[in-house]
Amino acid sequence: MLNCISSQKKKTYVGYTSDLVKRLTQHNTNKGAKFTKGNIWKIIYKKKFILKSDAMTYEYKLKNDKNKRLSIYNNSK
């Protein structure tokens, strides 16, 4: 999970990747997802999976569980 550090608003982004460093660089150079463009992001939570399907399932759950995202966000400070 990424936290936006260039905005006053609480913004988080959830996604899966096989190369975390490359993906973060893409987000921070406006080459990532549309939502992340124009902002600077830092990693506040990561979880490793062996199977892509497991990663996608967890991503879906995290995107739809605002309480879990808020908990991760608050624990990252």
Jmol script that loads the backbone (N, CA, C; Angstrom):
load data "model"
ATOM      1  N   MET A   1       0.851  -1.164   0.000  1.00  0.00           N
ATOM      2  CA  MET A   1       0.000   0.000   0.000  1.00  0.00           C
ATOM      3  C   MET A   1       0.892   1.221   0.000  1.00  0.00           C
ATOM      4  N   LEU A   2       0.517   2.204  -0.788  1.00  0.00           N
ATOM      5  CA  LEU A   2       1.276   3.444  -0.876  1.00  0.00           C
ATOM      6  C   LEU A   2       0.519   4.563  -0.186  1.00  0.00           C
ATOM      7  N   ASN A   3       1.269   5.500   0.362  1.00  0.00           N
ATOM      8  CA  ASN A   3       0.717   6.696   0.974  1.00  0.00           C
ATOM      9  C   ASN A   3       1.231   7.894   0.193  1.00  0.00           C
ATOM     10  N   CYS A   4       0.330   8.820  -0.129  1.00  0.00           N
ATOM     11  CA  CYS A   4       0.712  10.033  -0.845  1.00  0.00           C
ATOM     12  C   CYS A   4       1.338  11.015   0.140  1.00  0.00           C
ATOM     13  N   ILE A   5       2.569  11.432  -0.134  1.00  0.00           N
ATOM     14  CA  ILE A   5       3.239  12.375   0.773  1.00  0.00           C
ATOM     15  C   ILE A   5       3.280  13.784   0.206  1.00  0.00           C
ATOM     16  N   SER A   6       2.711  13.991  -0.992  1.00  0.00           N
ATOM     17  CA  SER A   6       2.740  15.320  -1.595  1.00  0.00           C
ATOM     18  C   SER A   6       1.381  16.005  -1.540  1.00  0.00           C
ATOM     19  N   SER A   7       0.447  15.462  -0.800  1.00  0.00           N
ATOM     20  CA  SER A   7      -0.895  16.027  -0.715  1.00  0.00           C
ATOM     21  C   SER A   7      -1.294  16.181   0.745  1.00  0.00           C
ATOM     22  N   GLN A   8      -2.115  17.176   1.008  1.00  0.00           N
ATOM     23  CA  GLN A   8      -2.626  17.384   2.362  1.00  0.00           C
ATOM     24  C   GLN A   8      -3.702  16.352   2.706  1.00  0.00           C
ATOM     25  N   LYS A   9      -4.366  15.807   1.684  1.00  0.00           N
ATOM     26  CA  LYS A   9      -5.415  14.815   1.898  1.00  0.00           C
ATOM     27  C   LYS A   9      -4.800  13.451   2.180  1.00  0.00           C
ATOM     28  N   LYS A  10      -5.537  12.625   2.918  1.00  0.00           N
ATOM     29  CA  LYS A  10      -5.119  11.237   3.134  1.00  0.00           C
ATOM     30  C   LYS A  10      -5.416  10.466   1.858  1.00  0.00           C
ATOM     31  N   LYS A  11      -4.382  10.096   1.145  1.00  0.00           N
ATOM     32  CA  LYS A  11      -4.555   9.316  -0.077  1.00  0.00           C
ATOM     33  C   LYS A  11      -3.719   8.056   0.033  1.00  0.00           C
ATOM     34  N   THR A  12      -4.331   6.937  -0.286  1.00  0.00           N
ATOM     35  CA  THR A  12      -3.597   5.680  -0.328  1.00  0.00           C
ATOM     36  C   THR A  12      -3.884   5.009  -1.661  1.00  0.00           C
ATOM     37  N   TYR A  13      -2.972   4.138  -2.059  1.00  0.00           N
ATOM     38  CA  TYR A  13      -3.120   3.394  -3.304  1.00  0.00           C
ATOM     39  C   TYR A  13      -2.747   1.941  -3.033  1.00  0.00           C
ATOM     40  N   VAL A  14      -3.550   1.033  -3.530  1.00  0.00           N
ATOM     41  CA  VAL A  14      -3.305  -0.395  -3.364  1.00  0.00           C
ATOM     42  C   VAL A  14      -3.148  -1.028  -4.737  1.00  0.00           C
ATOM     43  N   GLY A  15      -2.124  -1.842  -4.886  1.00  0.00           N
ATOM     44  CA  GLY A  15      -1.918  -2.555  -6.137  1.00  0.00           C
ATOM     45  C   GLY A  15      -0.942  -3.690  -5.936  1.00  0.00           C
ATOM     46  N   TYR A  16      -0.880  -4.585  -6.907  1.00  0.00           N
ATOM     47  CA  TYR A  16       0.078  -5.689  -6.827  1.00  0.00           C
ATOM     48  C   TYR A  16       1.109  -5.543  -7.942  1.00  0.00           C
ATOM     49  N   THR A  17       2.288  -6.092  -7.715  1.00  0.00           N
ATOM     50  CA  THR A  17       3.359  -6.034  -8.697  1.00  0.00           C
ATOM     51  C   THR A  17       4.370  -7.133  -8.398  1.00  0.00           C
ATOM     52  N   SER A  18       5.158  -7.471  -9.399  1.00  0.00           N
ATOM     53  CA  SER A  18       6.244  -8.431  -9.172  1.00  0.00           C
ATOM     54  C   SER A  18       7.568  -7.710  -8.938  1.00  0.00           C
ATOM     55  N   ASP A  19       7.586  -6.381  -9.138  1.00  0.00           N
ATOM     56  CA  ASP A  19       8.803  -5.579  -8.938  1.00  0.00           C
ATOM     57  C   ASP A  19       8.418  -4.284  -8.228  1.00  0.00           C
ATOM     58  N   LEU A  20       8.477  -4.311  -6.914  1.00  0.00           N
ATOM     59  CA  LEU A  20       8.001  -3.201  -6.090  1.00  0.00           C
ATOM     60  C   LEU A  20       8.767  -1.900  -6.342  1.00  0.00           C
ATOM     61  N   VAL A  21      10.082  -1.968  -6.435  1.00  0.00           N
ATOM     62  CA  VAL A  21      10.889  -0.761  -6.638  1.00  0.00           C
ATOM     63  C   VAL A  21      10.558  -0.120  -7.986  1.00  0.00           C
ATOM     64  N   LYS A  22      10.466  -0.939  -9.021  1.00  0.00           N
ATOM     65  CA  LYS A  22      10.147  -0.426 -10.358  1.00  0.00           C
ATOM     66  C   LYS A  22       8.767   0.222 -10.381  1.00  0.00           C
ATOM     67  N   ARG A  23       7.800  -0.431  -9.742  1.00  0.00           N
ATOM     68  CA  ARG A  23       6.427   0.086  -9.731  1.00  0.00           C
ATOM     69  C   ARG A  23       6.334   1.403  -8.967  1.00  0.00           C
ATOM     70  N   LEU A  24       7.029   1.512  -7.848  1.00  0.00           N
ATOM     71  CA  LEU A  24       7.026   2.761  -7.094  1.00  0.00           C
ATOM     72  C   LEU A  24       7.653   3.877  -7.921  1.00  0.00           C
ATOM     73  N   THR A  25       8.743   3.579  -8.614  1.00  0.00           N
ATOM     74  CA  THR A  25       9.376   4.568  -9.492  1.00  0.00           C
ATOM     75  C   THR A  25       8.407   5.017 -10.582  1.00  0.00           C
ATOM     76  N   GLN A  26       7.658   4.091 -11.152  1.00  0.00           N
ATOM     77  CA  GLN A  26       6.680   4.447 -12.180  1.00  0.00           C
ATOM     78  C   GLN A  26       5.626   5.391 -11.616  1.00  0.00           C
ATOM     79  N   HIS A  27       5.131   5.095 -10.443  1.00  0.00           N
ATOM     80  CA  HIS A  27       4.114   5.961  -9.828  1.00  0.00           C
ATOM     81  C   HIS A  27       4.682   7.354  -9.556  1.00  0.00           C
ATOM     82  N   ASN A  28       5.913   7.429  -9.101  1.00  0.00           N
ATOM     83  CA  ASN A  28       6.501   8.721  -8.737  1.00  0.00           C
ATOM     84  C   ASN A  28       7.025   9.504  -9.936  1.00  0.00           C
ATOM     85  N   THR A  29       7.021   8.903 -11.127  1.00  0.00           N
ATOM     86  CA  THR A  29       7.444   9.613 -12.342  1.00  0.00           C
ATOM     87  C   THR A  29       6.293   9.711 -13.341  1.00  0.00           C
ATOM     88  N   ASN A  30       5.062   9.674 -12.831  1.00  0.00           N
ATOM     89  CA  ASN A  30       3.842   9.839 -13.635  1.00  0.00           C
ATOM     90  C   ASN A  30       3.669   8.790 -14.724  1.00  0.00           C
ATOM     91  N   LYS A  31       4.198   7.597 -14.511  1.00  0.00           N
ATOM     92  CA  LYS A  31       4.037   6.520 -15.486  1.00  0.00           C
ATOM     93  C   LYS A  31       3.230   5.370 -14.909  1.00  0.00           C
ATOM     94  N   GLY A  32       2.669   5.561 -13.741  1.00  0.00           N
ATOM     95  CA  GLY A  32       1.893   4.508 -13.095  1.00  0.00           C
ATOM     96  C   GLY A  32       0.410   4.686 -13.363  1.00  0.00           C
ATOM     97  N   ALA A  33      -0.392   4.213 -12.461  1.00  0.00           N
ATOM     98  CA  ALA A  33      -1.845   4.300 -12.581  1.00  0.00           C
ATOM     99  C   ALA A  33      -2.302   5.759 -12.627  1.00  0.00           C
ATOM    100  N   LYS A  34      -3.409   5.992 -13.310  1.00  0.00           N
ATOM    101  CA  LYS A  34      -3.944   7.353 -13.465  1.00  0.00           C
ATOM    102  C   LYS A  34      -4.138   8.045 -12.106  1.00  0.00           C
ATOM    103  N   PHE A  35      -4.613   7.316 -11.122  1.00  0.00           N
ATOM    104  CA  PHE A  35      -4.874   7.874  -9.787  1.00  0.00           C
ATOM    105  C   PHE A  35      -3.605   8.413  -9.127  1.00  0.00           C
ATOM    106  N   THR A  36      -2.458   7.823  -9.434  1.00  0.00           N
ATOM    107  CA  THR A  36      -1.226   8.191  -8.735  1.00  0.00           C
ATOM    108  C   THR A  36      -0.471   9.342  -9.393  1.00  0.00           C
ATOM    109  N   LYS A  37      -0.869   9.730 -10.584  1.00  0.00           N
ATOM    110  CA  LYS A  37      -0.119  10.750 -11.330  1.00  0.00           C
ATOM    111  C   LYS A  37      -0.133  12.104 -10.621  1.00  0.00           C
ATOM    112  N   GLY A  38       1.008  12.775 -10.651  1.00  0.00           N
ATOM    113  CA  GLY A  38       1.124  14.105 -10.075  1.00  0.00           C
ATOM    114  C   GLY A  38       1.386  14.131  -8.580  1.00  0.00           C
ATOM    115  N   ASN A  39       1.633  12.975  -7.991  1.00  0.00           N
ATOM    116  CA  ASN A  39       1.881  12.901  -6.553  1.00  0.00           C
ATOM    117  C   ASN A  39       3.146  12.091  -6.280  1.00  0.00           C
ATOM    118  N   ILE A  40       3.683  12.281  -5.085  1.00  0.00           N
ATOM    119  CA  ILE A  40       4.836  11.508  -4.624  1.00  0.00           C
ATOM    120  C   ILE A  40       4.315  10.498  -3.607  1.00  0.00           C
ATOM    121  N   TRP A  41       4.765   9.244  -3.766  1.00  0.00           N
ATOM    122  CA  TRP A  41       4.260   8.144  -2.956  1.00  0.00           C
ATOM    123  C   TRP A  41       5.383   7.457  -2.193  1.00  0.00           C
ATOM    124  N   LYS A  42       5.026   6.893  -1.046  1.00  0.00           N
ATOM    125  CA  LYS A  42       5.975   6.063  -0.291  1.00  0.00           C
ATOM    126  C   LYS A  42       5.258   4.790   0.126  1.00  0.00           C
ATOM    127  N   ILE A  43       6.016   3.724   0.264  1.00  0.00           N
ATOM    128  CA  ILE A  43       5.452   2.437   0.662  1.00  0.00           C
ATOM    129  C   ILE A  43       5.208   2.448   2.171  1.00  0.00           C
ATOM    130  N   ILE A  44       3.982   2.111   2.556  1.00  0.00           N
ATOM    131  CA  ILE A  44       3.673   2.021   3.985  1.00  0.00           C
ATOM    132  C   ILE A  44       3.279   0.603   4.383  1.00  0.00           C
ATOM    133  N   TYR A  45       3.048  -0.265   3.409  1.00  0.00           N
ATOM    134  CA  TYR A  45       2.669  -1.638   3.716  1.00  0.00           C
ATOM    135  C   TYR A  45       2.934  -2.513   2.498  1.00  0.00           C
ATOM    136  N   LYS A  46       3.485  -3.678   2.721  1.00  0.00           N
ATOM    137  CA  LYS A  46       3.673  -4.635   1.630  1.00  0.00           C
ATOM    138  C   LYS A  46       3.496  -6.041   2.182  1.00  0.00           C
ATOM    139  N   LYS A  47       3.073  -6.922   1.310  1.00  0.00           N
ATOM    140  CA  LYS A  47       2.861  -8.315   1.675  1.00  0.00           C
ATOM    141  C   LYS A  47       3.232  -9.157   0.465  1.00  0.00           C
ATOM    142  N   LYS A  48       3.995 -10.208   0.676  1.00  0.00           N
ATOM    143  CA  LYS A  48       4.478 -11.038  -0.419  1.00  0.00           C
ATOM    144  C   LYS A  48       3.618 -12.287  -0.576  1.00  0.00           C
ATOM    145  N   PHE A  49       3.324 -12.614  -1.827  1.00  0.00           N
ATOM    146  CA  PHE A  49       2.555 -13.804  -2.166  1.00  0.00           C
ATOM    147  C   PHE A  49       3.319 -14.618  -3.189  1.00  0.00           C
ATOM    148  N   ILE A  50       3.135 -15.919  -3.151  1.00  0.00           N
ATOM    149  CA  ILE A  50       3.747 -16.794  -4.153  1.00  0.00           C
ATOM    150  C   ILE A  50       2.883 -16.822  -5.413  1.00  0.00           C
ATOM    151  N   LEU A  51       1.580 -16.922  -5.222  1.00  0.00           N
ATOM    152  CA  LEU A  51       0.661 -16.989  -6.355  1.00  0.00           C
ATOM    153  C   LEU A  51       0.053 -15.623  -6.675  1.00  0.00           C
ATOM    154  N   LYS A  52       0.035 -15.278  -7.954  1.00  0.00           N
ATOM    155  CA  LYS A  52      -0.544 -14.010  -8.390  1.00  0.00           C
ATOM    156  C   LYS A  52      -2.024 -13.945  -8.009  1.00  0.00           C
ATOM    157  N   SER A  53      -2.720 -15.054  -8.121  1.00  0.00           N
ATOM    158  CA  SER A  53      -4.146 -15.068  -7.793  1.00  0.00           C
ATOM    159  C   SER A  53      -4.386 -14.718  -6.324  1.00  0.00           C
ATOM    160  N   ASP A  54      -3.510 -15.179  -5.438  1.00  0.00           N
ATOM    161  CA  ASP A  54      -3.629 -14.828  -4.019  1.00  0.00           C
ATOM    162  C   ASP A  54      -3.384 -13.339  -3.810  1.00  0.00           C
ATOM    163  N   ALA A  55      -2.411 -12.789  -4.524  1.00  0.00           N
ATOM    164  CA  ALA A  55      -2.113 -11.354  -4.424  1.00  0.00           C
ATOM    165  C   ALA A  55      -3.293 -10.527  -4.910  1.00  0.00           C
ATOM    166  N   MET A  56      -3.891 -10.944  -6.001  1.00  0.00           N
ATOM    167  CA  MET A  56      -5.034 -10.210  -6.553  1.00  0.00           C
ATOM    168  C   MET A  56      -6.248 -10.287  -5.630  1.00  0.00           C
ATOM    169  N   THR A  57      -6.449 -11.432  -5.007  1.00  0.00           N
ATOM    170  CA  THR A  57      -7.557 -11.586  -4.061  1.00  0.00           C
ATOM    171  C   THR A  57      -7.356 -10.668  -2.854  1.00  0.00           C
ATOM    172  N   TYR A  58      -6.141 -10.641  -2.323  1.00  0.00           N
ATOM    173  CA  TYR A  58      -5.849  -9.780  -1.171  1.00  0.00           C
ATOM    174  C   TYR A  58      -5.972  -8.306  -1.561  1.00  0.00           C
ATOM    175  N   GLU A  59      -5.491  -7.955  -2.752  1.00  0.00           N
ATOM    176  CA  GLU A  59      -5.609  -6.580  -3.238  1.00  0.00           C
ATOM    177  C   GLU A  59      -7.075  -6.165  -3.287  1.00  0.00           C
ATOM    178  N   TYR A  60      -7.922  -7.000  -3.827  1.00  0.00           N
ATOM    179  CA  TYR A  60      -9.348  -6.701  -3.918  1.00  0.00           C
ATOM    180  C   TYR A  60      -9.945  -6.472  -2.533  1.00  0.00           C
ATOM    181  N   LYS A  61      -9.616  -7.349  -1.596  1.00  0.00           N
ATOM    182  CA  LYS A  61     -10.143  -7.219  -0.228  1.00  0.00           C
ATOM    183  C   LYS A  61      -9.669  -5.921   0.419  1.00  0.00           C
ATOM    184  N   LEU A  62      -8.380  -5.604   0.244  1.00  0.00           N
ATOM    185  CA  LEU A  62      -7.824  -4.397   0.854  1.00  0.00           C
ATOM    186  C   LEU A  62      -8.426  -3.135   0.230  1.00  0.00           C
ATOM    187  N   LYS A  63      -8.638  -3.152  -1.072  1.00  0.00           N
ATOM    188  CA  LYS A  63      -9.247  -1.997  -1.738  1.00  0.00           C
ATOM    189  C   LYS A  63     -10.660  -1.749  -1.242  1.00  0.00           C
ATOM    190  N   ASN A  64     -11.341  -2.797  -0.836  1.00  0.00           N
ATOM    191  CA  ASN A  64     -12.733  -2.668  -0.438  1.00  0.00           C
ATOM    192  C   ASN A  64     -12.952  -2.626   1.073  1.00  0.00           C
ATOM    193  N   ASP A  65     -11.894  -2.708   1.847  1.00  0.00           N
ATOM    194  CA  ASP A  65     -11.999  -2.653   3.307  1.00  0.00           C
ATOM    195  C   ASP A  65     -11.359  -1.359   3.807  1.00  0.00           C
ATOM    196  N   LYS A  66     -12.163  -0.314   3.866  1.00  0.00           N
ATOM    197  CA  LYS A  66     -11.639   1.002   4.251  1.00  0.00           C
ATOM    198  C   LYS A  66     -11.110   1.025   5.680  1.00  0.00           C
ATOM    199  N   ASN A  67     -11.699   0.229   6.563  1.00  0.00           N
ATOM    200  CA  ASN A  67     -11.218   0.180   7.944  1.00  0.00           C
ATOM    201  C   ASN A  67      -9.812  -0.413   8.019  1.00  0.00           C
ATOM    202  N   LYS A  68      -9.563  -1.465   7.248  1.00  0.00           N
ATOM    203  CA  LYS A  68      -8.230  -2.084   7.216  1.00  0.00           C
ATOM    204  C   LYS A  68      -7.211  -1.099   6.651  1.00  0.00           C
ATOM    205  N   ARG A  69      -7.578  -0.404   5.566  1.00  0.00           N
ATOM    206  CA  ARG A  69      -6.672   0.586   4.965  1.00  0.00           C
ATOM    207  C   ARG A  69      -6.374   1.710   5.948  1.00  0.00           C
ATOM    208  N   LEU A  70      -7.396   2.173   6.651  1.00  0.00           N
ATOM    209  CA  LEU A  70      -7.194   3.241   7.624  1.00  0.00           C
ATOM    210  C   LEU A  70      -6.309   2.769   8.765  1.00  0.00           C
ATOM    211  N   SER A  71      -6.492   1.536   9.193  1.00  0.00           N
ATOM    212  CA  SER A  71      -5.660   0.972  10.253  1.00  0.00           C
ATOM    213  C   SER A  71      -4.201   0.922   9.815  1.00  0.00           C
ATOM    214  N   ILE A  72      -3.946   0.457   8.605  1.00  0.00           N
ATOM    215  CA  ILE A  72      -2.571   0.405   8.073  1.00  0.00           C
ATOM    216  C   ILE A  72      -2.008   1.809   7.981  1.00  0.00           C
ATOM    217  N   TYR A  73      -2.790   2.744   7.480  1.00  0.00           N
ATOM    218  CA  TYR A  73      -2.362   4.138   7.348  1.00  0.00           C
ATOM    219  C   TYR A  73      -1.979   4.715   8.716  1.00  0.00           C
ATOM    220  N   ASN A  74      -2.833   4.520   9.710  1.00  0.00           N
ATOM    221  CA  ASN A  74      -2.590   5.070  11.050  1.00  0.00           C
ATOM    222  C   ASN A  74      -1.377   4.409  11.707  1.00  0.00           C
ATOM    223  N   ASN A  75      -1.146   3.133  11.471  1.00  0.00           N
ATOM    224  CA  ASN A  75      -0.005   2.435  12.047  1.00  0.00           C
ATOM    225  C   ASN A  75       1.317   2.762  11.356  1.00  0.00           C
ATOM    226  N   SER A  76       1.239   3.410  10.204  1.00  0.00           N
ATOM    227  CA  SER A  76       2.467   3.749   9.462  1.00  0.00           C
ATOM    228  C   SER A  76       3.071   5.060   9.947  1.00  0.00           C
ATOM    229  N   LYS A  77       2.390   5.766  10.791  1.00  0.00           N
ATOM    230  CA  LYS A  77       2.874   7.085  11.244  1.00  0.00           C
ATOM    231  C   LYS A  77       3.741   6.955  12.467  1.00  0.00           C
TER     232      LYS A  77
END
end "model"
wireframe off; spacefill off
backbone 0.3
color backbone group
